Amino acid sequence: MPAIMELGGNKANRARQKVRSAETTVTILKGGPTFYKMNATNDGLDVTSAEAVANALQGFFAGIAMQDILPGKIRETLVHGTCEYGRILTASRPTTTDAWVSYPAGVTGDVLSVISGAALQGFSRAGAASAGILPALVLVGTYASATTQASSVGSAIFSASTWSTSLAKIFVRVI
């Protein structure tokens, strides 16, 4: 296993591994998912973003980017332990003029799923831990719920977006 395990002292166990971005124009964002690009060339090293992966290929999850990964660069992903800055989708809307719809709070133990095929590069709340599975991605922190908001709520950048995201702590268990 190419992962580097951080052990010893009074710190929580974490494992990380080196990967190389196989993207040509897209930067893989810190806190976003990465996926191995299995094409018989650099298998187990080259990764793509969630923007480039089909749902059927999510089984090649390679961890959470520990920093932005520019095209062609080698960086690290977190494959076991807590990630302090996971990118969580809280709400979306079809256009920037639509109202922000309400969304439920996220609580510790919520199972997360990967959002693929979107520039968001993040995770969404799939449900409570009572889903009866051993999840690989679990929300450790919390975020508050919100009621429906006007389309112009928030900063100019936020009101011009169709995604509402939060950074939250995620536990990842790949290895």
C-alpha positions as CSV (number, residue, x, y, z in Angstrom):
1,M,0.0,0.0,0.0
2,P,1.5,3.3,-1.0
3,A,-0.2,5.2,1.8
4,I,1.9,6.9,4.5
5,M,0.4,6.4,7.9
6,E,0.9,9.1,10.5
7,L,1.4,7.3,13.8
8,G,2.6,8.0,17.3
9,G,2.2,10.7,20.0
10,N,-1.2,11.9,20.9
11,K,-2.5,12.6,17.4
12,A,-5.2,10.7,15.6
13,N,-4.3,8.2,13.0
14,R,-4.3,9.5,9.4
15,A,-3.1,8.0,6.2
16,R,-2.3,9.9,3.0
17,Q,-0.9,9.0,-0.4
18,K,0.8,10.7,-3.3
19,V,-1.2,11.1,-6.5
20,R,-0.7,13.0,-9.8
21,S,-3.5,15.0,-11.4
22,A,-4.3,13.6,-14.9
23,E,-6.4,16.7,-15.5
24,T,-5.4,19.0,-18.4
25,T,-7.3,22.2,-17.4
26,V,-9.2,21.5,-14.2
27,T,-7.6,22.1,-10.8
28,I,-8.7,19.5,-8.3
29,L,-9.9,21.5,-5.3
30,K,-8.7,21.1,-1.7
31,G,-11.3,19.1,0.2
32,G,-12.8,17.6,-2.9
33,P,-12.8,13.9,-4.0
34,T,-10.2,12.4,-6.3
35,F,-10.5,9.2,-8.5
36,Y,-7.9,7.0,-10.0
37,K,-7.8,7.2,-13.8
38,M,-7.5,3.5,-14.7
39,N,-6.4,3.4,-18.3
40,A,-3.4,1.1,-18.1
41,T,-1.0,4.1,-17.9
42,N,0.1,5.2,-14.4
43,D,-2.7,3.2,-12.8
44,G,-2.7,3.9,-9.0
45,L,-1.0,7.3,-9.5
46,D,-3.0,9.4,-11.9
47,V,-6.2,10.8,-10.6
48,T,-9.1,13.0,-11.9
49,S,-11.6,15.3,-10.3
50,A,-15.2,14.6,-9.6
51,E,-15.9,16.7,-12.7
52,A,-14.4,14.1,-15.0
53,V,-15.6,10.8,-13.4
54,A,-18.7,8.9,-14.3
55,N,-20.9,7.6,-11.5
56,A,-20.0,4.0,-12.5
57,L,-16.3,4.8,-11.8
58,Q,-16.7,6.1,-8.2
59,G,-15.3,2.8,-6.9
60,F,-11.9,4.2,-7.9
61,F,-12.1,6.8,-5.1
62,A,-8.5,7.9,-4.3
63,G,-9.2,10.1,-1.3
64,I,-9.8,13.7,-0.5
65,A,-7.4,16.3,-1.9
66,M,-5.3,17.8,0.9
67,Q,-4.5,20.9,-1.1
68,D,-5.4,22.2,-4.6
69,I,-3.9,19.9,-7.2
70,L,-3.0,21.7,-10.5
71,P,-3.0,19.7,-13.7
72,G,0.0,17.4,-13.9
73,K,1.2,18.1,-10.3
74,I,1.9,15.5,-7.6
75,R,0.2,16.1,-4.3
76,E,-1.4,14.1,-1.5
77,T,-4.9,12.8,-0.8
78,L,-6.3,11.7,2.6
79,V,-7.3,8.1,2.5
80,H,-8.0,7.5,6.2
81,G,-8.7,9.8,9.1
82,T,-10.4,13.2,9.5
83,C,-10.4,15.9,6.9
84,E,-11.0,19.3,8.4
85,Y,-12.2,21.0,5.2
86,G,-14.4,18.7,3.2
87,R,-16.5,20.5,0.5
88,I,-20.2,19.8,1.4
89,L,-23.1,20.9,-0.9
90,T,-25.8,22.3,1.3
91,A,-28.2,23.7,-1.4
92,S,-28.5,24.1,-5.1
93,R,-30.8,25.9,-7.5
94,P,-31.4,25.7,-11.3
95,T,-30.5,29.4,-12.0
96,T,-29.0,32.3,-10.1
97,T,-32.4,34.1,-10.1
98,D,-34.2,31.2,-8.3
99,A,-34.6,31.3,-4.6
100,W,-32.4,29.1,-2.4
101,V,-34.5,26.2,-1.2
102,S,-34.5,25.1,2.4
103,Y,-32.1,22.2,3.5
104,P,-31.8,20.0,6.6
105,A,-29.0,20.3,9.0
106,G,-26.0,18.0,8.7
107,V,-25.1,16.1,11.9
108,T,-22.2,13.9,13.0
109,G,-22.7,10.4,11.6
110,D,-24.5,11.4,8.4
111,V,-23.3,9.3,5.5
112,L,-21.9,11.4,2.5
113,S,-21.9,10.7,-1.2
114,V,-19.8,12.1,-3.9
115,I,-21.1,14.6,-6.4
116,S,-19.8,13.8,-9.8
117,G,-19.9,15.5,-13.1
118,A,-20.2,19.0,-11.6
119,A,-17.7,21.8,-11.1
120,L,-18.6,21.7,-7.4
121,Q,-16.1,18.9,-6.6
122,G,-17.6,17.9,-3.3
123,F,-19.9,15.7,-1.2
124,S,-23.6,15.7,-0.3
125,R,-25.5,14.4,2.6
126,A,-26.9,11.0,1.7
127,G,-28.5,10.2,5.0
128,A,-28.1,9.2,8.6
129,A,-25.7,6.5,9.8
130,S,-28.7,4.3,10.3
131,A,-28.5,3.6,6.6
132,G,-27.2,0.1,7.6
133,I,-23.9,0.3,5.6
134,L,-20.3,0.7,6.6
135,P,-19.8,4.1,4.9
136,A,-16.4,5.3,3.6
137,L,-17.4,9.0,4.0
138,V,-19.1,10.3,7.2
139,L,-19.8,13.8,8.4
140,V,-18.0,14.5,11.7
141,G,-19.0,18.1,12.2
142,T,-22.3,19.7,11.8
143,Y,-23.9,22.5,9.8
144,A,-27.2,24.3,10.4
145,S,-30.3,24.0,8.4
146,A,-31.7,26.9,6.5
147,T,-35.2,27.9,5.3
148,T,-35.9,29.2,1.8
149,Q,-33.9,32.4,1.1
150,A,-34.2,35.0,-1.6
151,S,-32.1,34.6,-4.7
152,S,-30.0,37.6,-3.8
153,V,-29.0,36.4,-0.3
154,G,-25.4,36.5,0.6
155,S,-22.4,38.1,-1.0
156,A,-22.2,39.0,-4.7
157,I,-20.1,35.9,-5.4
158,F,-22.6,33.7,-3.5
159,S,-25.7,35.2,-5.1
160,A,-24.2,34.6,-8.6
161,S,-23.8,30.9,-7.9
162,T,-26.1,27.9,-8.3
163,W,-24.3,26.0,-5.5
164,S,-24.2,26.7,-1.8
165,T,-21.3,24.9,0.0
166,S,-19.9,24.6,3.5
167,L,-16.6,23.3,4.7
168,A,-17.1,20.6,7.2
169,K,-15.1,17.9,8.9
170,I,-15.3,14.5,7.2
171,F,-14.1,11.1,8.3
172,V,-12.8,9.1,5.4
173,R,-12.1,5.4,5.4
174,V,-10.6,4.0,2.2
175,I,-7.9,1.8,3.6
